[in-house]
């Protein structure tokens, strides 16, 4: 008789465990209220101190895998301010700059020779690493006053590493 009790108690427990409340659909969440955009802050004055304090040129780096080229394209333009392309055994930098150009990075200042708007650097040139690892930005300054202050982003390191193989 005690076996029957255990069997009946077990069956009763299974019946109770099988009972579950049927979930009711929740009320739809209230529609979000539109939020007015915050007004754009006034532009800050351009500092005249060092290159580290200048505003970075507006735009974005783009990387093309097929040509192994990184190009900095300014906002609202299709023409690159600077390209870095894997060319043979080095990196070819192309821009509108010409002559002996100062390269300024967080590691210091170097010189690059731009002939006809391009400079060629061997793939193991330490100046490439100084550009890729500069803290947030680097600058190219021509003796005639032309200057680029560009952000350091992953596309720069990618073209260098792709070219080094």
C-alpha positions as CSV (number, residue, x, y, z in Angstrom):
1,X,0.0,0.0,0.0
2,X,2.9,2.4,0.7
3,X,4.1,1.9,-2.9
4,X,0.7,3.1,-4.1
5,X,1.0,6.2,-1.9
6,X,4.4,7.1,-3.3
7,X,3.2,6.5,-6.9
8,X,0.1,8.6,-6.3
9,X,2.1,11.4,-4.6
10,X,4.6,11.3,-7.5
11,X,1.9,11.5,-10.1
12,X,0.2,14.4,-8.2
13,X,3.5,16.3,-8.1
14,X,4.0,15.8,-11.9
15,X,0.4,17.1,-12.5
16,X,1.1,20.2,-10.3
17,X,4.5,20.8,-11.9
18,X,2.9,20.7,-15.3
19,X,0.5,23.5,-14.5
20,X,1.8,26.8,-15.6
21,X,0.2,30.2,-16.1
22,X,-0.4,31.2,-19.7
23,X,1.6,34.4,-20.2
24,X,-0.5,37.4,-21.3
25,X,1.0,39.8,-23.8
26,X,2.4,42.9,-22.2
27,X,1.1,46.3,-23.1
28,X,3.1,47.9,-25.9
29,X,5.8,50.3,-24.6
30,X,4.9,54.0,-24.9
31,X,6.1,55.7,-28.1
32,X,9.4,57.6,-27.5
33,X,9.1,61.3,-27.2
34,X,11.1,63.3,-29.7
35,X,14.1,65.0,-28.2
36,X,15.2,68.3,-29.7
37,X,18.9,68.1,-30.7
38,X,21.3,70.1,-28.6
39,X,22.6,73.2,-30.3
40,X,26.0,72.8,-31.8
41,X,28.8,74.4,-29.7
42,X,30.5,77.4,-31.1
43,X,33.8,76.6,-32.8
44,X,36.8,77.0,-30.7
45,X,39.4,79.5,-31.8
46,X,42.3,78.0,-33.7
47,X,45.3,77.9,-31.4
48,X,48.5,79.5,-32.8
49,X,51.0,77.7,-30.6
50,X,52.5,74.4,-31.8
51,X,51.4,71.8,-34.2
52,X,50.1,69.7,-31.3
53,X,47.5,72.4,-30.6
54,X,46.2,72.9,-34.1
55,X,42.9,71.6,-35.1
56,X,43.1,68.3,-37.0
57,X,42.1,68.5,-40.6
58,X,38.5,67.3,-40.9
59,X,38.0,64.1,-42.9
60,X,38.7,60.4,-42.7
61,X,41.3,57.8,-43.6
62,X,40.2,55.3,-46.2
63,X,42.0,52.0,-47.0
64,X,41.8,50.3,-50.4
65,X,42.9,46.6,-50.0
66,X,43.4,46.1,-53.8
67,X,45.9,48.9,-54.2
68,X,47.2,48.7,-50.6
69,X,46.6,52.5,-50.3
70,X,45.5,54.6,-47.3
71,X,44.1,58.0,-48.3
72,X,43.0,60.9,-46.1
73,X,40.0,62.5,-47.7
74,X,38.7,65.8,-46.3
75,X,35.0,66.1,-45.4
76,X,33.0,67.2,-48.5
77,X,35.7,66.4,-51.0
78,X,36.6,63.4,-53.3
79,X,40.3,64.4,-53.5
80,X,42.7,63.1,-50.9
81,X,45.0,65.4,-49.0
82,X,47.5,62.7,-48.5
83,X,47.9,59.1,-49.8
84,X,50.2,56.4,-48.5
85,X,50.6,53.6,-51.1
86,X,52.7,50.5,-51.0
87,X,54.9,50.9,-54.1
88,X,57.6,48.3,-54.8
89,X,59.8,48.1,-51.7
90,X,58.5,51.2,-50.0
91,X,55.7,53.6,-49.2
92,X,54.9,56.4,-51.6
93,X,53.4,59.4,-49.9
94,X,51.6,61.8,-52.2
95,X,50.2,65.3,-51.5
96,X,50.2,68.8,-52.8
97,X,53.3,69.6,-50.6
98,X,56.6,70.0,-52.3
99,X,60.2,70.4,-51.2
100,X,61.7,69.7,-47.8
101,X,58.7,69.0,-45.6
102,X,58.9,68.9,-41.8
103,X,57.3,65.7,-40.4
104,X,56.1,66.4,-36.8
105,X,55.1,63.5,-34.6
106,X,55.0,62.9,-30.9
107,X,58.4,61.3,-31.2
108,X,60.0,64.5,-32.7
109,X,60.6,66.3,-36.0
110,X,62.0,64.8,-39.2
111,X,62.4,65.9,-42.7
112,X,60.8,64.4,-45.8
113,X,61.7,65.3,-49.4
114,X,58.6,65.7,-51.6
115,X,59.6,65.9,-55.3
116,X,56.7,66.8,-57.5
117,X,54.2,66.1,-54.7
118,X,55.5,62.7,-53.6
119,X,58.0,61.2,-51.2
120,X,59.2,57.6,-51.2
121,X,60.2,55.9,-47.9
122,X,61.6,52.4,-47.6
123,X,59.2,50.0,-45.8
124,X,61.5,49.8,-42.7
125,X,62.0,53.6,-42.4
126,X,61.5,54.6,-38.8
127,X,59.6,57.7,-39.8
128,X,56.8,55.5,-40.9
129,X,56.6,54.0,-37.4
130,X,56.7,57.5,-35.9
131,X,53.7,58.4,-38.0
132,X,51.8,55.3,-37.1
133,X,52.5,55.5,-33.4
134,X,52.3,59.3,-33.0
135,X,49.9,60.3,-30.2
136,X,46.6,61.1,-32.0
137,X,48.0,63.3,-34.8
138,X,51.0,64.1,-37.0
139,X,51.8,67.1,-39.2
140,X,53.5,67.8,-42.5
141,X,54.6,71.4,-42.9
142,X,56.1,72.8,-46.2
143,X,58.5,75.7,-46.1
144,X,56.1,77.9,-48.1
145,X,53.4,77.7,-45.3
146,X,51.3,74.7,-46.5
147,X,50.6,72.4,-43.6
148,X,48.5,69.2,-43.0
149,X,47.6,68.1,-39.4
150,X,46.1,64.7,-39.8
151,X,44.7,62.2,-37.3
152,X,46.5,58.9,-36.7
153,X,44.2,56.0,-37.4
154,X,44.5,52.3,-38.1
155,X,44.6,52.6,-41.9
156,X,48.1,54.1,-41.6
157,X,49.5,51.1,-39.8
158,X,47.7,48.8,-42.1
159,X,49.3,50.1,-45.3
160,X,52.7,50.0,-43.6
161,X,52.3,46.4,-42.3
162,X,50.8,45.2,-45.6
163,X,53.7,46.6,-47.5
164,X,56.3,45.1,-45.1
165,X,54.6,41.7,-45.6
